Every structure is written in C-alpha cells, then in structure tokens.
Amino acid sequence: MSKAGYTRTINPLQFSALEPKRFEDLVRQLLYEFRTWRQLEATGRSGSDDGFDARGWEVYSPFPADLEDEEPETQDRVWLIQCKRERSIGPAKLIKYLNDIPEEEREKIYGIILCAPTDFSKTSRDKFRLWCNDKGISECHLWGEAELEDALFSPRNDHLLFAYFGLSLQIRRRSEQARLRARTTIKRKLKRAFVGKNDVLIRAADDDQYPYSHGREDFRWWVYSAPQLTHSGLRLQWRRHYAYLNLETNEWDCANGFNSDLNMRHGDPWRGSIERTAEENSLWEVWYGIPEAQRALISVAGIIPFDSILEVDEIGDEITDHPHIFVTLEANCTHPFLDCLVEPSYFNSHLAVDIELDPATRVSYFPEKFRKILVDEPTA
C-alpha cells in the first residue's frame, strides 16, 4: 500500500500569547547578541518611558588602537527599542509611533529598533527608513514576525525559544539523532538474529501472558516466516492464498478466507499444525484442478516499522528458538503489521506477476466459504 507523503513542520510562534511586558523581555534578550552593549535597560517596565521600551548604550571604537597592547578609545551610541505586541501595524500607525518619540530624545539617538509580531509591508518599511533618514538617525531596524522567528530559530537563541514557547529545536534534533541511532541498532540486531533462521516470533512488548494461550486465539504473539530488512521496515510472510490468475482475460480469484502458508504453520507451536484438515484438502483439490498455466498463489507480506521494534532477543527460549522480536502494539491489535504488500505469483515460477487485482475482474472460482473481499491493507 502506498502512503501519502507529508512534511513535518513547526506552527507559527504564538507571540500574541505573551503578555506585552513579556514580549518586551523577549525582544530585549534577543538584543543581547545584536551588538556589544555597555548597558541595556528595560525602561518600558517603569510606565513612563518617553517612547523607549528599552534603551541601550552600544560600545564602539571610532579610532582603533595604534599598538597591539593599547586599548582602543571607546564611545557610546544610544539606541531606542520599541516593542509593539500587535498583529497589524500599517504605515500610518507606524509613523505615529515614531512621531510620538519626544523631539529632544530623537537628537540623542544613534539607532532605532522597532519590533512587532506582524508582517510589515514594503510601504511600511520604506516609510520607516525615510523617517529615520529625515531625523538623522544612522541605523534603523524593523523586526517583524519573520525576523523575530529567524532570531529565535537560531541555535544561539534556542534557550529563549524553549523558555518563552516551550519548543527546543536542539532537543528535537538530539531526539531525532537518538531515534536514528536506535533504528540502526535494531537493524543490526535483526540482521544478526536472522542468520540461519526462517521463522521469527513477534511479541507485544507489554504482554505478560506469554507463553500461555489458555485456549484462546487472541493472544498477542505470532510466528511468521521469511524475514527481510527493507526500506520500510521488517517484512514478514503474513498469509498465502491459493489463487486463479488468467493473464489473457485479467480474470482472477483467490481463496483468501484460508491461510495456506504451511511454512508459518510448521514453525508455530500455538496456531500451527502440520496436519491437513478435510476442509483444507477439499480446497487444495479445487486449486490443484486449475490448469497449471493459471494455477497461482497470492502472498501477503506484512510490514513492521523499525521504530515499532523495541528489542530483539536472538536466543529464544525452551519453547522455540526463533528470534523473539518485541514490538509496541495497541491493546486490541490482532496482528503486528502497520502495512502490507499483496503479491500474486504463478505456482510453477514463484515470480511476481504483473496483474492488477481489480475487484471488477474477479470471478467465483473457489467455494464461497473460502472467499472474502481482498483489500490492500492489513486485516485480521
């Protein structure tokens, strides 16, 4: 069965969930790495801020030292930082905020940073720069939602991303690395366990009844054969059905109400049996009566994702020396597979046949009691 692809993404950060003062705190902490500050004040918390939510004195050296052992002369540049936790700020409102800065304060300012969790338009950004140029302000920065997210997603600010939003890309990356290491470890264990083995025992990791079935059929361990490591996970022979295939007419039928996989049944101390029942003999006679050119088998392979496998016991126990594979399962699962592959083949070649098992071309060849709907997804 083909699965639809998807991409795992991170939702937009919810700046609106922060209180205005907490938003100011976040912006101020993002600014620590922006320049070298002599001091960075949270003036907005005092209530009367003259248009400053934060004010910073940047340390800079207009004249570098002539000698290597001399300290360069430094001066301070004053920066104004305004924070507006608003979802929408148009050009007119933006200019109003700038005009609200007292004129006597503007003369002291070297640079302005205005931050808001919104998407500023090109017009707003152009008018912001034009206003700052007209007022003689040397540097101006307009941080919208995109700039704020870029800063927070930087590795150096991962601690702020976690502190304010409970999200850590570094922790997520380490978790992904740990998951990949666990997967490759499981694959190596499986490869070692399959040497010289054709059967495996799949066990639910949380099951505590093994090996006692108490006469029930819904116990949560299963024996399967023909294990293979594939790109999608551990592949096992799940079921095999007697079938009729006619490539000339595209007609087909299969006795998928009965599992004829003798290999699995021989190696299963619980559900298996080497004795053929009268019912199976009657089905076999119908199948064997099909002309050899149309006599076929339909195999169903089950897939267990590697991430669902918790541990591999290569040794087995006194009941069976099959490798024991422990998997995570829901409590009501009747099989351990997440996906499956349906593969028809002719009996005399055992090679996959290129035929579409279209329900519209299915004919009634086998007795009705041995037939059921064939779907390309796992069924009990």
C-alpha positions as CSV (number, residue, x, y, z in Angstrom):
1,M,0.0,0.0,0.0
2,S,1.4,3.4,-0.9
3,K,1.4,6.1,1.8
4,A,0.8,9.8,1.2
5,G,3.9,11.8,1.8
6,Y,3.9,14.6,4.4
7,T,6.2,17.1,5.8
8,R,6.6,17.8,9.5
9,T,6.6,21.5,10.2
10,I,6.5,23.9,13.1
11,N,3.5,26.1,13.5
12,P,3.9,29.9,13.7
13,L,5.1,31.0,17.1
14,Q,2.2,32.5,19.2
15,F,3.6,35.9,20.1
16,S,0.1,37.0,21.0
17,A,0.1,34.6,23.9
18,L,2.8,36.6,25.6
19,E,1.9,39.5,27.8
20,P,3.1,42.8,26.5
21,K,5.8,43.1,29.2
22,R,6.9,39.5,28.5
23,F,7.2,40.4,24.8
24,E,9.4,43.3,25.7
25,D,11.6,41.0,27.8
26,L,11.9,38.5,24.9
27,V,13.0,41.3,22.5
28,R,15.5,42.7,24.9
29,Q,17.0,39.3,25.5
30,L,17.3,38.7,21.7
31,L,19.2,42.0,21.5
32,Y,22.0,40.9,23.8
33,E,23.7,39.3,20.9
34,F,22.9,42.1,18.4
35,R,25.6,44.5,19.5
36,T,28.2,44.9,22.2
37,W,26.3,46.8,24.9
38,R,27.6,48.7,27.9
39,Q,24.1,48.7,29.3
40,L,20.7,47.6,28.1
41,E,17.8,49.0,30.2
42,A,14.2,47.8,30.4
43,T,12.8,51.3,30.6
44,G,9.3,50.2,29.4
45,R,8.6,48.5,32.7
46,S,8.6,51.8,34.6
47,G,5.5,53.1,32.9
48,S,6.9,56.5,31.9
49,D,9.4,55.7,29.2
50,D,9.4,58.6,26.7
51,G,8.8,56.2,23.9
52,F,11.6,53.8,25.0
53,D,10.6,50.2,25.8
54,A,14.3,49.5,26.1
55,R,17.3,51.7,25.8
56,G,20.8,50.6,25.1
57,W,24.3,52.1,25.1
58,E,26.4,50.4,22.4
59,V,30.2,50.3,22.9
60,Y,32.1,51.2,19.8
61,S,35.6,52.4,18.9
62,P,35.8,55.3,16.4
63,F,39.6,55.1,16.5
64,P,41.3,51.7,16.7
65,A,44.4,51.4,18.8
66,D,47.7,52.1,17.1
67,L,49.6,49.4,19.0
68,E,48.5,45.9,19.7
69,D,48.9,46.3,23.5
70,E,46.9,49.5,23.6
71,E,43.2,49.6,24.5
72,P,41.2,51.4,21.8
73,E,39.2,54.5,22.8
74,T,35.5,53.8,23.1
75,Q,32.4,55.8,23.0
76,D,28.7,55.0,23.5
77,R,25.9,55.0,21.0
78,V,22.3,55.3,22.2
79,W,19.7,53.0,20.8
80,L,15.9,53.2,21.2
81,I,14.0,50.0,21.2
82,Q,10.2,50.0,20.8
83,C,8.1,46.8,21.2
84,K,4.5,46.7,20.0
85,R,2.8,43.3,20.6
86,E,0.2,44.0,17.8
87,R,-0.9,41.8,14.9
88,S,-1.3,44.6,12.5
89,I,0.6,47.9,12.1
90,G,0.1,49.9,8.9
91,P,2.3,52.7,7.6
92,A,0.2,55.5,9.3
93,K,0.3,53.8,12.7
94,L,4.0,53.1,12.3
95,I,4.8,56.7,11.6
96,K,2.6,57.8,14.5
97,Y,4.6,55.7,16.9
98,L,7.8,57.3,15.6
99,N,6.4,60.8,15.9
100,D,5.4,60.1,19.5
101,I,9.1,60.0,20.4
102,P,9.9,63.3,22.1
103,E,12.0,65.5,19.8
104,E,14.6,66.1,22.5
105,E,15.1,62.3,22.7
106,R,15.5,61.9,19.0
107,E,18.6,64.1,19.0
108,K,20.4,61.6,21.3
109,I,19.5,58.5,19.3
110,Y,22.0,56.7,17.1
111,G,19.7,53.9,16.1
112,I,16.1,52.6,16.4
113,I,14.8,49.1,16.5
114,L,11.0,48.7,16.3
115,C,9.7,45.2,16.9
116,A,6.2,43.8,16.4
117,P,4.9,40.2,15.7
118,T,3.3,41.3,12.4
119,D,4.2,41.3,8.7
120,F,5.3,44.8,7.8
121,S,4.6,45.8,4.2
122,K,7.1,47.2,1.8
123,T,5.4,50.6,2.1
124,S,5.8,50.5,5.9
125,R,9.4,49.5,5.7
126,D,10.2,52.3,3.1
127,K,8.4,54.9,5.2
128,F,10.3,53.8,8.3
129,R,13.7,54.2,6.7
130,L,12.7,57.5,5.2
131,W,11.5,58.9,8.6
132,C,14.8,57.8,10.2
133,N,16.9,59.4,7.5
134,D,15.0,62.6,7.8
135,K,15.6,62.7,11.5
136,G,19.3,62.0,11.1
137,I,19.2,58.5,12.7
138,S,22.1,56.5,11.5
139,E,20.7,53.0,11.8
140,C,17.2,51.7,11.8
141,H,15.8,48.1,12.0
142,L,12.2,47.0,11.7
143,W,11.8,43.5,13.2
144,G,8.5,41.8,12.1
145,E,7.3,38.3,12.8
146,A,9.6,36.8,10.2
147,E,12.7,38.5,11.7
148,L,11.7,37.5,15.3
149,E,11.2,33.9,14.3
150,D,14.5,33.8,12.4
151,A,16.3,35.1,15.5
152,L,14.5,32.6,17.8
153,F,15.3,29.6,15.5
154,S,19.0,30.4,15.5
155,P,20.9,27.8,17.6
156,R,22.3,30.5,19.9
157,N,18.7,31.5,20.9
158,D,17.4,28.0,21.4
159,H,17.2,28.6,25.2
160,L,14.9,31.6,24.6
161,L,12.7,29.6,22.2
162,F,12.3,27.0,25.0
163,A,11.8,29.5,27.8
164,Y,9.1,31.5,26.1
165,F,7.4,28.9,23.9
166,G,8.3,25.5,25.3
167,L,9.9,24.5,22.0
168,S,13.6,23.5,21.5
169,L,15.0,22.7,18.1
170,Q,18.2,21.5,19.7
171,I,16.3,19.0,21.9
172,R,14.3,17.9,18.9
173,R,17.4,17.4,16.9
174,R,19.0,15.4,19.6
175,S,15.8,13.3,19.9
176,E,15.9,12.7,16.1
177,Q,19.6,11.6,16.4
178,A,18.7,9.2,19.2
179,R,15.8,7.8,17.2
180,L,18.1,7.2,14.2
181,R,20.7,5.5,16.4
182,A,18.1,3.3,18.0
183,R,16.8,2.3,14.5
184,T,20.2,1.4,13.1
185,T,21.0,-0.6,16.3
186,I,17.7,-2.5,15.9
187,K,18.5,-3.3,12.2
188,R,22.0,-4.6,13.2
189,K,20.4,-6.8,15.8
190,L,17.8,-8.1,13.4
191,K,20.4,-8.9,10.8
192,R,22.4,-11.0,13.3
193,A,19.3,-12.7,14.6
194,F,18.1,-13.8,11.1
195,V,21.3,-15.8,10.3
196,G,20.2,-19.4,9.7
197,K,16.6,-18.7,10.7
198,N,13.5,-18.8,8.6
199,D,10.9,-18.1,11.4
200,V,10.6,-15.3,14.0
201,L,8.4,-14.8,17.0
202,I,6.7,-11.4,17.2
203,R,5.7,-10.4,20.7
204,A,3.8,-7.4,22.1
205,A,6.2,-5.7,24.5
206,D,3.5,-5.1,27.2
207,D,2.2,-8.7,27.1
208,D,2.6,-10.7,30.3
209,Q,0.7,-13.9,29.4
210,Y,3.4,-15.5,27.2
211,P,3.7,-18.4,26.6
212,Y,0.3,-19.5,27.9
213,S,-2.6,-19.1,25.4
214,H,-5.2,-20.5,27.8
215,G,-7.0,-22.0,24.8
216,R,-7.7,-18.6,23.2
217,E,-6.8,-17.4,19.7
218,D,-6.3,-13.7,20.5
219,F,-3.1,-14.0,22.4
220,R,-0.5,-11.3,21.4
221,W,2.4,-13.2,19.9
222,W,2.7,-14.6,16.4
223,V,5.1,-16.7,14.4
224,Y,6.0,-15.5,10.9
225,S,8.5,-16.7,8.3
226,A,10.8,-15.3,5.6
227,P,12.1,-12.2,7.5
228,Q,13.6,-9.4,5.3
229,L,15.0,-6.0,6.1
230,T,13.5,-3.4,3.7
231,H,13.5,0.4,3.4
232,S,10.0,0.5,5.0
233,G,10.7,-1.9,7.9
234,L,10.8,-5.5,8.8
235,R,9.0,-7.5,6.1
236,L,7.5,-10.9,7.0
237,Q,5.4,-13.6,5.2
238,W,2.0,-13.0,6.6
239,R,-0.5,-15.0,4.6
240,R,-0.6,-17.1,1.4
241,H,-3.7,-18.0,-0.6
242,Y,-4.5,-20.4,-3.3
243,A,-5.4,-18.4,-6.4
244,Y,-6.5,-18.5,-10.0
245,L,-4.9,-16.0,-12.5
246,N,-5.7,-15.6,-16.2
247,L,-3.4,-13.0,-17.8
248,E,-5.3,-13.2,-21.1
249,T,-8.6,-12.1,-19.6
250,N,-7.3,-10.5,-16.4
251,E,-9.7,-12.7,-14.5
252,W,-8.7,-13.9,-11.1
253,D,-9.9,-15.3,-7.8
254,C,-8.3,-16.4,-4.6
255,A,-9.3,-18.4,-1.5
256,N,-8.2,-15.6,0.8
257,G,-10.5,-16.8,3.6
258,F,-7.9,-19.5,4.3
259,N,-4.2,-19.1,5.1
260,S,-2.3,-21.8,3.2
261,D,1.1,-20.7,4.4
262,L,2.5,-24.1,5.5
263,N,5.9,-22.7,6.3
264,M,4.5,-20.5,9.0
265,R,2.2,-23.2,10.4
266,H,5.0,-25.7,10.8
267,G,7.1,-23.4,12.9
268,D,4.2,-22.2,15.2
269,P,3.8,-24.2,18.4
270,W,0.5,-22.4,19.2
271,R,-1.5,-21.8,16.0
272,G,0.4,-24.1,13.6
273,S,-0.4,-27.7,12.6
274,I,1.2,-29.9,10.0
275,E,-2.0,-31.9,9.7
276,R,-4.2,-31.0,6.8
277,T,-7.9,-30.8,7.7
278,A,-10.6,-32.2,5.5
279,E,-11.7,-28.7,4.6
280,E,-8.1,-27.8,3.5
281,N,-7.9,-31.0,1.4
282,S,-11.1,-30.1,-0.4
283,L,-9.7,-26.6,-1.1
284,W,-6.4,-28.0,-2.3
285,E,-8.3,-30.3,-4.7
286,V,-10.1,-27.3,-6.2
287,W,-6.9,-25.4,-6.6
288,Y,-4.9,-28.4,-8.0
289,G,-7.6,-28.8,-10.6
290,I,-6.9,-25.4,-12.1
291,P,-4.9,-25.7,-15.3
292,E,-1.2,-25.2,-14.5
293,A,-0.9,-22.1,-16.6
294,Q,-3.5,-20.4,-14.4
295,R,-2.6,-22.0,-11.0
296,A,-1.2,-19.3,-8.7
297,L,-0.6,-18.1,-5.2
298,I,-1.3,-14.7,-3.7
299,S,1.1,-13.8,-0.9
300,V,0.6,-11.1,1.6
301,A,3.7,-9.7,3.3
302,G,3.3,-7.7,6.5
303,I,5.5,-4.7,7.3
304,I,6.6,-3.7,10.9
305,P,8.3,-0.3,11.0
306,F,11.7,-0.3,12.7
307,D,10.6,2.4,15.1
308,S,7.9,0.0,16.5
309,I,10.6,-2.6,17.4
310,L,11.8,-2.2,21.0
311,E,14.2,-5.1,21.4
312,V,15.5,-8.3,19.7
313,D,16.2,-11.5,21.6
314,E,18.4,-13.6,19.3
315,I,18.4,-16.6,21.7
316,G,14.7,-17.6,22.1
317,D,13.6,-19.9,24.8
318,E,12.9,-23.6,25.6
319,I,9.6,-23.4,23.6
320,T,11.1,-22.1,20.4
321,D,14.5,-21.0,19.4
322,H,13.0,-18.5,16.9
323,P,14.4,-14.9,17.5
324,H,11.9,-13.0,19.7
325,I,11.1,-9.5,18.4
326,F,9.4,-7.2,20.9
327,V,7.1,-4.5,19.4
328,T,4.8,-1.8,20.6
329,L,1.2,-2.5,19.9
330,E,-2.2,-1.2,20.7
331,A,-4.1,-3.4,23.2
332,N,-6.8,-4.5,20.7
333,C,-4.4,-5.4,17.8
334,T,-5.0,-8.8,16.2
335,H,-1.7,-8.6,14.2
336,P,1.5,-6.6,14.5
337,F,1.6,-5.1,11.0
338,L,1.2,-1.4,10.0
339,D,1.2,-2.0,6.3
340,C,1.2,-4.9,3.8
341,L,2.1,-5.9,0.2
342,V,-0.1,-8.1,-1.9
343,E,1.9,-10.1,-4.5
344,P,0.4,-12.6,-6.9
345,S,2.7,-15.3,-8.5
346,Y,2.3,-18.4,-10.6
347,F,2.8,-21.6,-8.7
348,N,5.3,-23.0,-11.2
349,S,7.6,-19.9,-11.2
350,H,7.1,-18.2,-7.8
351,L,7.9,-14.9,-9.5
352,A,5.6,-11.9,-9.0
353,V,3.0,-11.5,-11.8
354,D,2.2,-8.1,-13.3
355,I,-1.6,-8.2,-13.0
356,E,-4.0,-5.8,-11.4
357,L,-6.3,-7.5,-8.9
358,D,-9.3,-5.4,-9.9
359,P,-12.5,-6.4,-8.0
360,A,-14.4,-5.9,-11.2
361,T,-12.5,-8.8,-12.9
362,R,-12.7,-11.2,-10.0
363,V,-14.6,-14.4,-10.8
364,S,-16.1,-17.0,-8.5
365,Y,-13.7,-19.9,-9.0
366,F,-13.3,-21.1,-5.4
367,P,-16.1,-22.1,-3.0
368,E,-17.7,-19.1,-1.4
369,K,-16.8,-20.1,2.1
370,F,-13.1,-19.7,1.2
371,R,-13.5,-16.2,-0.4
372,K,-13.7,-12.7,1.1
373,I,-13.0,-9.2,0.0
374,L,-9.4,-8.7,-0.9
375,V,-8.1,-5.3,0.2
376,D,-4.6,-3.8,0.0
377,E,-4.5,-3.0,3.7
378,P,-3.9,-5.2,6.8
379,T,-6.9,-7.2,8.0
380,A,-7.2,-9.7,10.8
